[in-house]
Amino acid sequence: MSTSPEDRLRESLNRCLSDSLVKGFGGLVIGGVVTVLFFRRRIFPVWLGTGFGMGMAYRGCEKELNDVKYAHRK
C-alpha cells in the first residue's frame, strides 16, 4: 500500500521534532552532568552539549527530509 507524499512528509517532520527534543534534552543533561562534575558550575558545557545534540538532530532531519524529497527519483 502506497502512502501519499504529504503523509510521508508529515511522518518525517514528526520524527524530526521528536528526535530534536530527545537529542537536545540529552545534550542538556550530559552538559549539566559534566558541568557539575568537572567545571564547577560553569554554563558553557550545558550549551555545548545542547548544541551538539541539536546539531545531530538537524543533520538527521536534513538527511531524512532529503530522502523524502528525492524519493520519486529512485
Predicted model as a PDB file, atoms N, CA, C, CB and O in Angstrom, pLDDT in the B-factor column:
MODEL        1                                                                  
ATOM      1  N   MET A   1       0.837  -1.171   0.000  1.00 49.00           N  
ATOM      2  CA  MET A   1       0.000   0.000   0.000  1.00 49.00           C  
ATOM      3  C   MET A   1       0.891   1.247   0.000  1.00 49.00           C  
ATOM      4  CB  MET A   1      -0.957  -0.009   1.216  1.00 49.00           C  
ATOM      5  O   MET A   1       1.763   1.390   0.856  1.00 49.00           O  
ATOM      6  N   SER A   2       0.675   2.110  -0.925  1.00 63.00           N  
ATOM      7  CA  SER A   2       1.479   3.315  -1.076  1.00 63.00           C  
ATOM      8  C   SER A   2       0.871   4.459  -0.264  1.00 63.00           C  
ATOM      9  CB  SER A   2       1.593   3.707  -2.562  1.00 63.00           C  
ATOM     10  O   SER A   2      -0.347   4.631  -0.228  1.00 63.00           O  
ATOM     11  N   THR A   3       1.735   5.235   0.384  1.00 78.00           N  
ATOM     12  CA  THR A   3       1.265   6.399   1.128  1.00 78.00           C  
ATOM     13  C   THR A   3       1.507   7.646   0.298  1.00 78.00           C  
ATOM     14  CB  THR A   3       1.970   6.508   2.506  1.00 78.00           C  
ATOM     15  O   THR A   3       2.376   7.675  -0.573  1.00 78.00           O  
ATOM     16  N   SER A   4       0.732   8.659   0.580  1.00 81.00           N  
ATOM     17  CA  SER A   4       0.870   9.895  -0.184  1.00 81.00           C  
ATOM     18  C   SER A   4       2.123  10.649   0.272  1.00 81.00           C  
ATOM     19  CB  SER A   4      -0.392  10.783  -0.023  1.00 81.00           C  
ATOM     20  O   SER A   4       2.601  10.452   1.390  1.00 81.00           O  
ATOM     21  N   PRO A   5       2.641  11.501  -0.589  1.00 78.00           N  
ATOM     22  CA  PRO A   5       3.833  12.283  -0.222  1.00 78.00           C  
ATOM     23  C   PRO A   5       3.598  13.179   1.000  1.00 78.00           C  
ATOM     24  CB  PRO A   5       4.271  13.140  -1.404  1.00 78.00           C  
ATOM     25  O   PRO A   5       4.513  13.406   1.792  1.00 78.00           O  
ATOM     26  N   GLU A   6       2.367  13.686   1.149  1.00 83.00           N  
ATOM     27  CA  GLU A   6       2.058  14.534   2.296  1.00 83.00           C  
ATOM     28  C   GLU A   6       2.137  13.739   3.592  1.00 83.00           C  
ATOM     29  CB  GLU A   6       0.668  15.160   2.142  1.00 83.00           C  
ATOM     30  O   GLU A   6       2.602  14.248   4.612  1.00 83.00           O  
ATOM     31  N   ASP A   7       1.678  12.481   3.551  1.00 87.00           N  
ATOM     32  CA  ASP A   7       1.757  11.640   4.746  1.00 87.00           C  
ATOM     33  C   ASP A   7       3.204  11.310   5.092  1.00 87.00           C  
ATOM     34  CB  ASP A   7       0.960  10.348   4.542  1.00 87.00           C  
ATOM     35  O   ASP A   7       3.580  11.308   6.265  1.00 87.00           O  
ATOM     36  N   ARG A   8       4.012  11.033   4.080  1.00 86.00           N  
ATOM     37  CA  ARG A   8       5.433  10.748   4.349  1.00 86.00           C  
ATOM     38  C   ARG A   8       6.131  11.969   4.919  1.00 86.00           C  
ATOM     39  CB  ARG A   8       6.150  10.288   3.066  1.00 86.00           C  
ATOM     40  O   ARG A   8       6.953  11.846   5.828  1.00 86.00           O  
ATOM     41  N   LEU A   9       5.809  13.160   4.390  1.00 86.00           N  
ATOM     42  CA  LEU A   9       6.410  14.391   4.891  1.00 86.00           C  
ATOM     43  C   LEU A   9       5.971  14.647   6.329  1.00 86.00           C  
ATOM     44  CB  LEU A   9       6.031  15.585   3.994  1.00 86.00           C  
ATOM     45  O   LEU A   9       6.795  14.995   7.175  1.00 86.00           O  
ATOM     46  N   ARG A  10       4.692  14.477   6.610  1.00 90.00           N  
ATOM     47  CA  ARG A  10       4.168  14.686   7.963  1.00 90.00           C  
ATOM     48  C   ARG A  10       4.843  13.724   8.949  1.00 90.00           C  
ATOM     49  CB  ARG A  10       2.628  14.492   7.987  1.00 90.00           C  
ATOM     50  O   ARG A  10       5.225  14.120  10.051  1.00 90.00           O  
ATOM     51  N   GLU A  11       4.982  12.473   8.544  1.00 91.00           N  
ATOM     52  CA  GLU A  11       5.625  11.474   9.395  1.00 91.00           C  
ATOM     53  C   GLU A  11       7.098  11.828   9.638  1.00 91.00           C  
ATOM     54  CB  GLU A  11       5.512  10.076   8.756  1.00 91.00           C  
ATOM     55  O   GLU A  11       7.598  11.698  10.755  1.00 91.00           O  
ATOM     56  N   SER A  12       7.777  12.271   8.596  1.00 91.00           N  
ATOM     57  CA  SER A  12       9.183  12.657   8.744  1.00 91.00           C  
ATOM     58  C   SER A  12       9.333  13.876   9.651  1.00 91.00           C  
ATOM     59  CB  SER A  12       9.800  12.947   7.373  1.00 91.00           C  
ATOM     60  O   SER A  12      10.249  13.922  10.472  1.00 91.00           O  
ATOM     61  N   LEU A  13       8.460  14.849   9.515  1.00 92.00           N  
ATOM     62  CA  LEU A  13       8.531  16.027  10.369  1.00 92.00           C  
ATOM     63  C   LEU A  13       8.247  15.677  11.822  1.00 92.00           C  
ATOM     64  CB  LEU A  13       7.552  17.085   9.887  1.00 92.00           C  
ATOM     65  O   LEU A  13       8.875  16.229  12.725  1.00 92.00           O  
ATOM     66  N   ASN A  14       7.308  14.766  12.057  1.00 94.00           N  
ATOM     67  CA  ASN A  14       7.046  14.325  13.425  1.00 94.00           C  
ATOM     68  C   ASN A  14       8.255  13.630  14.022  1.00 94.00           C  
ATOM     69  CB  ASN A  14       5.843  13.396  13.463  1.00 94.00           C  
ATOM     70  O   ASN A  14       8.599  13.862  15.181  1.00 94.00           O  
ATOM     71  N   ARG A  15       8.904  12.775  13.233  1.00 93.00           N  
ATOM     72  CA  ARG A  15      10.114  12.101  13.713  1.00 93.00           C  
ATOM     73  C   ARG A  15      11.224  13.103  13.983  1.00 93.00           C  
ATOM     74  CB  ARG A  15      10.587  11.055  12.698  1.00 93.00           C  
ATOM     75  O   ARG A  15      11.951  12.981  14.968  1.00 93.00           O  
ATOM     76  N   CYS A  16      11.357  14.099  13.104  1.00 94.00           N  
ATOM     77  CA  CYS A  16      12.401  15.117  13.292  1.00 94.00           C  
ATOM     78  C   CYS A  16      12.161  15.924  14.566  1.00 94.00           C  
ATOM     79  CB  CYS A  16      12.457  16.060  12.076  1.00 94.00           C  
ATOM     80  O   CYS A  16      13.102  16.203  15.309  1.00 94.00           O  
ATOM     81  N   LEU A  17      10.926  16.294  14.817  1.00 94.00           N  
ATOM     82  CA  LEU A  17      10.619  17.062  16.014  1.00 94.00           C  
ATOM     83  C   LEU A  17      10.913  16.250  17.271  1.00 94.00           C  
ATOM     84  CB  LEU A  17       9.156  17.508  16.001  1.00 94.00           C  
ATOM     85  O   LEU A  17      11.534  16.757  18.205  1.00 94.00           O  
ATOM     86  N   SER A  18      10.477  15.007  17.302  1.00 95.00           N  
ATOM     87  CA  SER A  18      10.727  14.188  18.487  1.00 95.00           C  
ATOM     88  C   SER A  18      12.224  13.901  18.638  1.00 95.00           C  
ATOM     89  CB  SER A  18       9.933  12.867  18.406  1.00 95.00           C  
ATOM     90  O   SER A  18      12.735  13.892  19.758  1.00 95.00           O  
ATOM     91  N   ASP A  19      12.922  13.670  17.545  1.00 94.00           N  
ATOM     92  CA  ASP A  19      14.363  13.432  17.592  1.00 94.00           C  
ATOM     93  C   ASP A  19      15.095  14.670  18.108  1.00 94.00           C  
ATOM     94  CB  ASP A  19      14.891  13.040  16.197  1.00 94.00           C  
ATOM     95  O   ASP A  19      16.038  14.554  18.890  1.00 94.00           O  
ATOM     96  N   SER A  20      14.664  15.847  17.675  1.00 94.00           N  
ATOM     97  CA  SER A  20      15.288  17.090  18.140  1.00 94.00           C  
ATOM     98  C   SER A  20      15.079  17.283  19.634  1.00 94.00           C  
ATOM     99  CB  SER A  20      14.726  18.290  17.374  1.00 94.00           C  
ATOM    100  O   SER A  20      15.997  17.687  20.348  1.00 94.00           O  
ATOM    101  N   LEU A  21      13.887  16.999  20.098  1.00 95.00           N  
ATOM    102  CA  LEU A  21      13.621  17.145  21.526  1.00 95.00           C  
ATOM    103  C   LEU A  21      14.442  16.168  22.353  1.00 95.00           C  
ATOM    104  CB  LEU A  21      12.142  16.945  21.809  1.00 95.00           C  
ATOM    105  O   LEU A  21      15.013  16.545  23.376  1.00 95.00           O  
ATOM    106  N   VAL A  22      14.505  14.917  21.916  1.00 96.00           N  
ATOM    107  CA  VAL A  22      15.242  13.901  22.660  1.00 96.00           C  
ATOM    108  C   VAL A  22      16.735  14.203  22.669  1.00 96.00           C  
ATOM    109  CB  VAL A  22      14.990  12.518  22.064  1.00 96.00           C  
ATOM    110  O   VAL A  22      17.369  14.162  23.723  1.00 96.00           O  
ATOM    111  N   LYS A  23      17.295  14.503  21.514  1.00 95.00           N  
ATOM    112  CA  LYS A  23      18.738  14.753  21.450  1.00 95.00           C  
ATOM    113  C   LYS A  23      19.118  16.072  22.106  1.00 95.00           C  
ATOM    114  CB  LYS A  23      19.208  14.748  20.005  1.00 95.00           C  
ATOM    115  O   LYS A  23      20.164  16.164  22.748  1.00 95.00           O  
ATOM    116  N   GLY A  24      18.292  17.081  21.955  1.00 94.00           N  
ATOM    117  CA  GLY A  24      18.563  18.356  22.623  1.00 94.00           C  
ATOM    118  C   GLY A  24      18.523  18.213  24.136  1.00 94.00           C  
ATOM    119  O   GLY A  24      19.393  18.731  24.836  1.00 94.00           O  
ATOM    120  N   PHE A  25      17.513  17.510  24.642  1.00 96.00           N  
ATOM    121  CA  PHE A  25      17.412  17.298  26.079  1.00 96.00           C  
ATOM    122  C   PHE A  25      18.542  16.405  26.576  1.00 96.00           C  
ATOM    123  CB  PHE A  25      16.058  16.685  26.436  1.00 96.00           C  
ATOM    124  O   PHE A  25      19.081  16.633  27.659  1.00 96.00           O  
ATOM    125  N   GLY A  26      18.906  15.392  25.794  1.00 95.00           N  
ATOM    126  CA  GLY A  26      20.031  14.531  26.167  1.00 95.00           C  
ATOM    127  C   GLY A  26      21.332  15.304  26.263  1.00 95.00           C  
ATOM    128  O   GLY A  26      22.110  15.106  27.195  1.00 95.00           O  
ATOM    129  N   GLY A  27      21.569  16.181  25.306  1.00 95.00           N  
ATOM    130  CA  GLY A  27      22.762  17.024  25.352  1.00 95.00           C  
ATOM    131  C   GLY A  27      22.741  17.967  26.539  1.00 95.00           C  
ATOM    132  O   GLY A  27      23.776  18.226  27.153  1.00 95.00           O  
ATOM    133  N   LEU A  28      21.565  18.479  26.861  1.00 94.00           N  
ATOM    134  CA  LEU A  28      21.418  19.359  28.012  1.00 94.00           C  
ATOM    135  C   LEU A  28      21.759  18.617  29.303  1.00 94.00           C  
ATOM    136  CB  LEU A  28      19.991  19.922  28.078  1.00 94.00           C  
ATOM    137  O   LEU A  28      22.462  19.150  30.162  1.00 94.00           O  
ATOM    138  N   VAL A  29      21.265  17.404  29.436  1.00 95.00           N  
ATOM    139  CA  VAL A  29      21.531  16.609  30.640  1.00 95.00           C  
ATOM    140  C   VAL A  29      23.009  16.244  30.731  1.00 95.00           C  
ATOM    141  CB  VAL A  29      20.670  15.331  30.645  1.00 95.00           C  
ATOM    142  O   VAL A  29      23.619  16.381  31.791  1.00 95.00           O  
ATOM    143  N   ILE A  30      23.578  15.787  29.639  1.00 94.00           N  
ATOM    144  CA  ILE A  30      25.000  15.423  29.653  1.00 94.00           C  
ATOM    145  C   ILE A  30      25.858  16.647  29.958  1.00 94.00           C  
ATOM    146  CB  ILE A  30      25.419  14.800  28.300  1.00 94.00           C  
ATOM    147  O   ILE A  30      26.808  16.562  30.736  1.00 94.00           O  
ATOM    148  N   GLY A  31      25.529  17.776  29.353  1.00 93.00           N  
ATOM    149  CA  GLY A  31      26.265  19.010  29.654  1.00 93.00           C  
ATOM    150  C   GLY A  31      26.119  19.417  31.106  1.00 93.00           C  
ATOM    151  O   GLY A  31      27.076  19.906  31.708  1.00 93.00           O  
ATOM    152  N   GLY A  32      24.942  19.226  31.679  1.00 93.00           N  
ATOM    153  CA  GLY A  32      24.729  19.541  33.088  1.00 93.00           C  
ATOM    154  C   GLY A  32      25.557  18.648  34.003  1.00 93.00           C  
ATOM    155  O   GLY A  32      26.127  19.118  34.987  1.00 93.00           O  
ATOM    156  N   VAL A  33      25.622  17.373  33.680  1.00 93.00           N  
ATOM    157  CA  VAL A  33      26.422  16.436  34.477  1.00 93.00           C  
ATOM    158  C   VAL A  33      27.906  16.792  34.386  1.00 93.00           C  
ATOM    159  CB  VAL A  33      26.189  14.979  34.002  1.00 93.00           C  
ATOM    160  O   VAL A  33      28.608  16.803  35.397  1.00 93.00           O  
ATOM    161  N   VAL A  34      28.374  17.079  33.191  1.00 92.00           N  
ATOM    162  CA  VAL A  34      29.782  17.460  33.014  1.00 92.00           C  
ATOM    163  C   VAL A  34      30.079  18.750  33.772  1.00 92.00           C  
ATOM    164  CB  VAL A  34      30.119  17.631  31.511  1.00 92.00           C  
ATOM    165  O   VAL A  34      31.145  18.887  34.373  1.00 92.00           O  
ATOM    166  N   THR A  35      29.149  19.688  33.746  1.00 93.00           N  
ATOM    167  CA  THR A  35      29.325  20.938  34.483  1.00 93.00           C  
ATOM    168  C   THR A  35      29.470  20.683  35.978  1.00 93.00           C  
ATOM    169  CB  THR A  35      28.149  21.877  34.225  1.00 93.00           C  
ATOM    170  O   THR A  35      30.378  21.212  36.621  1.00 93.00           O  
ATOM    171  N   VAL A  36      28.575  19.873  36.526  1.00 92.00           N  
ATOM    172  CA  VAL A  36      28.607  19.617  37.960  1.00 92.00           C  
ATOM    173  C   VAL A  36      29.864  18.846  38.357  1.00 92.00           C  
ATOM    174  CB  VAL A  36      27.360  18.844  38.386  1.00 92.00           C  
ATOM    175  O   VAL A  36      30.458  19.125  39.398  1.00 92.00           O  
ATOM    176  N   LEU A  37      30.273  17.880  37.535  1.00 91.00           N  
ATOM    177  CA  LEU A  37      31.400  17.027  37.907  1.00 91.00           C  
ATOM    178  C   LEU A  37      32.765  17.673  37.670  1.00 91.00           C  
ATOM    179  CB  LEU A  37      31.325  15.743  37.143  1.00 91.00           C  
ATOM    180  O   LEU A  37      33.686  17.478  38.464  1.00 91.00           O  
ATOM    181  N   PHE A  38      32.902  18.433  36.597  1.00 90.00           N  
ATOM    182  CA  PHE A  38      34.245  18.873  36.200  1.00 90.00           C  
ATOM    183  C   PHE A  38      34.463  20.387  36.190  1.00 90.00           C  
ATOM    184  CB  PHE A  38      34.542  18.347  34.850  1.00 90.00           C  
ATOM    185  O   PHE A  38      35.586  20.829  36.435  1.00 90.00           O  
ATOM    186  N   PHE A  39      33.469  21.175  35.927  1.00 86.00           N  
ATOM    187  CA  PHE A  39      33.704  22.592  35.673  1.00 86.00           C  
ATOM    188  C   PHE A  39      33.147  23.536  36.736  1.00 86.00           C  
ATOM    189  CB  PHE A  39      33.122  22.949  34.366  1.00 86.00           C  
ATOM    190  O   PHE A  39      33.065  24.743  36.507  1.00 86.00           O  
ATOM    191  N   ARG A  40      32.776  23.017  37.857  1.00 85.00           N  
ATOM    192  CA  ARG A  40      32.325  23.828  38.988  1.00 85.00           C  
ATOM    193  C   ARG A  40      31.275  24.860  38.597  1.00 85.00           C  
ATOM    194  CB  ARG A  40      33.500  24.524  39.617  1.00 85.00           C  
ATOM    195  O   ARG A  40      31.440  26.063  38.801  1.00 85.00           O  
ATOM    196  N   ARG A  41      30.223  24.356  38.045  1.00 81.00           N  
ATOM    197  CA  ARG A  41      29.024  25.147  37.730  1.00 81.00           C  
ATOM    198  C   ARG A  41      29.243  26.266  36.723  1.00 81.00           C  
ATOM    199  CB  ARG A  41      28.483  25.735  38.978  1.00 81.00           C  
ATOM    200  O   ARG A  41      28.711  27.367  36.864  1.00 81.00           O  
ATOM    201  N   ARG A  42      30.019  25.967  35.729  1.00 87.00           N  
ATOM    202  CA  ARG A  42      30.118  26.880  34.581  1.00 87.00           C  
ATOM    203  C   ARG A  42      29.005  26.496  33.620  1.00 87.00           C  
ATOM    204  CB  ARG A  42      31.545  26.806  33.878  1.00 87.00           C  
ATOM    205  O   ARG A  42      28.549  25.353  33.629  1.00 87.00           O  
ATOM    206  N   ILE A  43      28.570  27.417  32.808  1.00 91.00           N  
ATOM    207  CA  ILE A  43      27.403  27.172  31.964  1.00 91.00           C  
ATOM    208  C   ILE A  43      27.769  26.668  30.564  1.00 91.00           C  
ATOM    209  CB  ILE A  43      26.591  28.437  31.846  1.00 91.00           C  
ATOM    210  O   ILE A  43      26.917  26.092  29.886  1.00 91.00           O  
ATOM    211  N   PHE A  44      29.013  26.869  30.115  1.00 92.00           N  
ATOM    212  CA  PHE A  44      29.322  26.547  28.720  1.00 92.00           C  
ATOM    213  C   PHE A  44      29.175  25.064  28.372  1.00 92.00           C  
ATOM    214  CB  PHE A  44      30.716  26.983  28.411  1.00 92.00           C  
ATOM    215  O   PHE A  44      28.793  24.778  27.238  1.00 92.00           O  
ATOM    216  N   PRO A  45      29.450  24.096  29.261  1.00 91.00           N  
ATOM    217  CA  PRO A  45      29.227  22.701  28.852  1.00 91.00           C  
ATOM    218  C   PRO A  45      27.755  22.375  28.602  1.00 91.00           C  
ATOM    219  CB  PRO A  45      29.770  21.768  29.909  1.00 91.00           C  
ATOM    220  O   PRO A  45      27.436  21.519  27.777  1.00 91.00           O  
ATOM    221  N   VAL A  46      26.876  23.049  29.303  1.00 92.00           N  
ATOM    222  CA  VAL A  46      25.443  22.827  29.082  1.00 92.00           C  
ATOM    223  C   VAL A  46      25.058  23.283  27.687  1.00 92.00           C  
ATOM    224  CB  VAL A  46      24.599  23.570  30.140  1.00 92.00           C  
ATOM    225  O   VAL A  46      24.380  22.558  26.958  1.00 92.00           O  
ATOM    226  N   TRP A  47      25.485  24.472  27.314  1.00 94.00           N  
ATOM    227  CA  TRP A  47      25.176  24.986  25.974  1.00 94.00           C  
ATOM    228  C   TRP A  47      25.870  24.169  24.895  1.00 94.00           C  
ATOM    229  CB  TRP A  47      25.586  26.456  25.858  1.00 94.00           C  
ATOM    230  O   TRP A  47      25.301  23.924  23.831  1.00 94.00           O  
ATOM    231  N   LEU A  48      27.094  23.751  25.169  1.00 94.00           N  
ATOM    232  CA  LEU A  48      27.831  22.946  24.205  1.00 94.00           C  
ATOM    233  C   LEU A  48      27.148  21.597  23.978  1.00 94.00           C  
ATOM    234  CB  LEU A  48      29.271  22.738  24.679  1.00 94.00           C  
ATOM    235  O   LEU A  48      26.998  21.159  22.838  1.00 94.00           O  
ATOM    236  N   GLY A  49      26.739  20.945  25.057  1.00 93.00           N  
ATOM    237  CA  GLY A  49      26.041  19.667  24.938  1.00 93.00           C  
ATOM    238  C   GLY A  49      24.717  19.807  24.209  1.00 93.00           C  
ATOM    239  O   GLY A  49      24.370  18.975  23.370  1.00 93.00           O  
ATOM    240  N   THR A  50      23.978  20.861  24.529  1.00 94.00           N  
ATOM    241  CA  THR A  50      22.712  21.104  23.840  1.00 94.00           C  
ATOM    242  C   THR A  50      22.948  21.383  22.358  1.00 94.00           C  
ATOM    243  CB  THR A  50      21.963  22.279  24.488  1.00 94.00           C  
ATOM    244  O   THR A  50      22.193  20.914  21.507  1.00 94.00           O  
ATOM    245  N   GLY A  51      23.986  22.138  22.055  1.00 94.00           N  
ATOM    246  CA  GLY A  51      24.310  22.437  20.657  1.00 94.00           C  
ATOM    247  C   GLY A  51      24.689  21.189  19.879  1.00 94.00           C  
ATOM    248  O   GLY A  51      24.274  21.017  18.733  1.00 94.00           O  
ATOM    249  N   PHE A  52      25.481  20.313  20.502  1.00 95.00           N  
ATOM    250  CA  PHE A  52      25.836  19.058  19.838  1.00 95.00           C  
ATOM    251  C   PHE A  52      24.598  18.207  19.594  1.00 95.00           C  
ATOM    252  CB  PHE A  52      26.858  18.275  20.673  1.00 95.00           C  
ATOM    253  O   PHE A  52      24.437  17.641  18.514  1.00 95.00           O  
ATOM    254  N   GLY A  53      23.727  18.115  20.588  1.00 94.00           N  
ATOM    255  CA  GLY A  53      22.502  17.326  20.430  1.00 94.00           C  
ATOM    256  C   GLY A  53      21.606  17.868  19.332  1.00 94.00           C  
ATOM    257  O   GLY A  53      21.096  17.106  18.510  1.00 94.00           O  
ATOM    258  N   MET A  54      21.410  19.179  19.314  1.00 94.00           N  
ATOM    259  CA  MET A  54      20.565  19.780  18.288  1.00 94.00           C  
ATOM    260  C   MET A  54      21.216  19.674  16.911  1.00 94.00           C  
ATOM    261  CB  MET A  54      20.279  21.246  18.626  1.00 94.00           C  
ATOM    262  O   MET A  54      20.524  19.496  15.909  1.00 94.00           O  
ATOM    263  N   GLY A  55      22.535  19.781  16.861  1.00 94.00           N  
ATOM    264  CA  GLY A  55      23.239  19.627  15.584  1.00 94.00           C  
ATOM    265  C   GLY A  55      23.096  18.227  15.016  1.00 94.00           C  
ATOM    266  O   GLY A  55      22.910  18.052  13.811  1.00 94.00           O  
ATOM    267  N   MET A  56      23.184  17.229  15.886  1.00 94.00           N  
ATOM    268  CA  MET A  56      22.990  15.851  15.436  1.00 94.00           C  
ATOM    269  C   MET A  56      21.560  15.639  14.944  1.00 94.00           C  
ATOM    270  CB  MET A  56      23.314  14.863  16.570  1.00 94.00           C  
ATOM    271  O   MET A  56      21.334  14.959  13.943  1.00 94.00           O  
ATOM    272  N   ALA A  57      20.606  16.222  15.650  1.00 94.00           N  
ATOM    273  CA  ALA A  57      19.207  16.098  15.234  1.00 94.00           C  
ATOM    274  C   ALA A  57      18.981  16.805  13.900  1.00 94.00           C  
ATOM    275  CB  ALA A  57      18.265  16.678  16.312  1.00 94.00           C  
ATOM    276  O   ALA A  57      18.269  16.289  13.039  1.00 94.00           O  
ATOM    277  N   TYR A  58      19.577  17.973  13.723  1.00 94.00           N  
ATOM    278  CA  TYR A  58      19.434  18.713  12.464  1.00 94.00           C  
ATOM    279  C   TYR A  58      19.985  17.906  11.294  1.00 94.00           C  
ATOM    280  CB  TYR A  58      20.152  20.071  12.552  1.00 94.00           C  
ATOM    281  O   TYR A  58      19.374  17.834  10.228  1.00 94.00           O  
ATOM    282  N   ARG A  59      21.140  17.307  11.509  1.00 95.00           N  
ATOM    283  CA  ARG A  59      21.751  16.517  10.431  1.00 95.00           C  
ATOM    284  C   ARG A  59      20.879  15.320  10.066  1.00 95.00           C  
ATOM    285  CB  ARG A  59      23.153  16.039  10.843  1.00 95.00           C  
ATOM    286  O   ARG A  59      20.703  15.014   8.887  1.00 95.00           O  
ATOM    287  N   GLY A  60      20.341  14.652  11.065  1.00 93.00           N  
ATOM    288  CA  GLY A  60      19.453  13.522  10.806  1.00 93.00           C  
ATOM    289  C   GLY A  60      18.177  13.950  10.096  1.00 93.00           C  
ATOM    290  O   GLY A  60      17.711  13.270   9.182  1.00 93.00           O  
ATOM    291  N   CYS A  61      17.620  15.068  10.514  1.00 93.00           N  
ATOM    292  CA  CYS A  61      16.397  15.577   9.877  1.00 93.00           C  
ATOM    293  C   CYS A  61      16.665  15.992   8.432  1.00 93.00           C  
ATOM    294  CB  CYS A  61      15.832  16.772  10.671  1.00 93.00           C  
ATOM    295  O   CYS A  61      15.854  15.738   7.541  1.00 93.00           O  
ATOM    296  N   GLU A  62      17.791  16.621   8.216  1.00 93.00           N  
ATOM    297  CA  GLU A  62      18.135  17.039   6.860  1.00 93.00           C  
ATOM    298  C   GLU A  62      18.233  15.828   5.927  1.00 93.00           C  
ATOM    299  CB  GLU A  62      19.461  17.821   6.861  1.00 93.00           C  
ATOM    300  O   GLU A  62      17.739  15.860   4.800  1.00 93.00           O  
ATOM    301  N   LYS A  63      18.872  14.768   6.408  1.00 92.00           N  
ATOM    302  CA  LYS A  63      19.014  13.569   5.604  1.00 92.00           C  
ATOM    303  C   LYS A  63      17.645  12.922   5.353  1.00 92.00           C  
ATOM    304  CB  LYS A  63      19.963  12.575   6.294  1.00 92.00           C  
ATOM    305  O   LYS A  63      17.333  12.516   4.233  1.00 92.00           O  
ATOM    306  N   GLU A  64      16.850  12.836   6.397  1.00 90.00           N  
ATOM    307  CA  GLU A  64      15.536  12.201   6.248  1.00 90.00           C  
ATOM    308  C   GLU A  64      14.620  13.001   5.322  1.00 90.00           C  
ATOM    309  CB  GLU A  64      14.874  12.037   7.614  1.00 90.00           C  
ATOM    310  O   GLU A  64      13.910  12.420   4.501  1.00 90.00           O  
ATOM    311  N   LEU A  65      14.633  14.313   5.448  1.00 88.00           N  
ATOM    312  CA  LEU A  65      13.785  15.133   4.583  1.00 88.00           C  
ATOM    313  C   LEU A  65      14.278  15.122   3.139  1.00 88.00           C  
ATOM    314  CB  LEU A  65      13.734  16.566   5.101  1.00 88.00           C  
ATOM    315  O   LEU A  65      13.469  15.187   2.213  1.00 88.00           O  
ATOM    316  N   ASN A  66      15.585  15.039   2.935  1.00 89.00           N  
ATOM    317  CA  ASN A  66      16.100  14.907   1.578  1.00 89.00           C  
ATOM    318  C   ASN A  66      15.707  13.564   0.979  1.00 89.00           C  
ATOM    319  CB  ASN A  66      17.622  15.068   1.565  1.00 89.00           C  
ATOM    320  O   ASN A  66      15.426  13.477  -0.216  1.00 89.00           O  
ATOM    321  N   ASP A  67      15.685  12.519   1.796  1.00 85.00           N  
ATOM    322  CA  ASP A  67      15.238  11.215   1.311  1.00 85.00           C  
ATOM    323  C   ASP A  67      13.777  11.270   0.864  1.00 85.00           C  
ATOM    324  CB  ASP A  67      15.419  10.147   2.400  1.00 85.00           C  
ATOM    325  O   ASP A  67      13.406  10.673  -0.146  1.00 85.00           O  
ATOM    326  N   VAL A  68      12.958  11.988   1.621  1.00 81.00           N  
ATOM    327  CA  VAL A  68      11.547  12.152   1.245  1.00 81.00           C  
ATOM    328  C   VAL A  68      11.430  12.996  -0.008  1.00 81.00           C  
ATOM    329  CB  VAL A  68      10.743  12.794   2.393  1.00 81.00           C  
ATOM    330  O   VAL A  68      10.636  12.695  -0.900  1.00 81.00           O  
ATOM    331  N   LYS A  69      12.227  14.056  -0.071  1.00 81.00           N  
ATOM    332  CA  LYS A  69      12.161  14.978  -1.206  1.00 81.00           C  
ATOM    333  C   LYS A  69      12.538  14.293  -2.521  1.00 81.00           C  
ATOM    334  CB  LYS A  69      13.080  16.172  -0.964  1.00 81.00           C  
ATOM    335  O   LYS A  69      11.914  14.524  -3.557  1.00 81.00           O  
ATOM    336  N   TYR A  70      13.576  13.442  -2.460  1.00 82.00           N  
ATOM    337  CA  TYR A  70      14.061  12.813  -3.683  1.00 82.00           C  
ATOM    338  C   TYR A  70      13.613  11.364  -3.828  1.00 82.00           C  
ATOM    339  CB  TYR A  70      15.557  12.878  -3.726  1.00 82.00           C  
ATOM    340  O   TYR A  70      14.216  10.608  -4.589  1.00 82.00           O  
ATOM    341  N   ALA A  71      12.574  10.969  -3.116  1.00 77.00           N  
ATOM    342  CA  ALA A  71      12.098   9.578  -3.186  1.00 77.00           C  
ATOM    343  C   ALA A  71      11.526   9.247  -4.556  1.00 77.00           C  
ATOM    344  CB  ALA A  71      11.040   9.322  -2.114  1.00 77.00           C  
ATOM    345  O   ALA A  71      11.584   8.095  -4.986  1.00 77.00           O  
ATOM    346  N   HIS A  72      10.984  10.222  -5.237  1.00 68.00           N  
ATOM    347  CA  HIS A  72      10.389   9.948  -6.547  1.00 68.00           C  
ATOM    348  C   HIS A  72      11.445   9.669  -7.609  1.00 68.00           C  
ATOM    349  CB  HIS A  72       9.523  11.117  -6.983  1.00 68.00           C  
ATOM    350  O   HIS A  72      11.115   9.137  -8.669  1.00 68.00           O  
ATOM    351  N   ARG A  73      12.703  10.012  -7.356  1.00 69.00           N  
ATOM    352  CA  ARG A  73      13.774   9.784  -8.347  1.00 69.00           C  
ATOM    353  C   ARG A  73      14.312   8.365  -8.330  1.00 69.00           C  
ATOM    354  CB  ARG A  73      14.913  10.743  -8.105  1.00 69.00           C  
ATOM    355  O   ARG A  73      15.018   7.949  -9.249  1.00 69.00           O  
ATOM    356  N   LYS A  74      13.978   7.625  -7.284  1.00 58.00           N  
ATOM    357  CA  LYS A  74      14.528   6.254  -7.165  1.00 58.00           C  
ATOM    358  C   LYS A  74      13.764   5.284  -8.025  1.00 58.00           C  
ATOM    359  CB  LYS A  74      14.499   5.776  -5.712  1.00 58.00           C  
ATOM    360  O   LYS A  74      14.085   4.096  -8.050  1.00 58.00           O  
TER     361      LYS A  74                                                      
ENDMDL                                                                          
END                                                                             
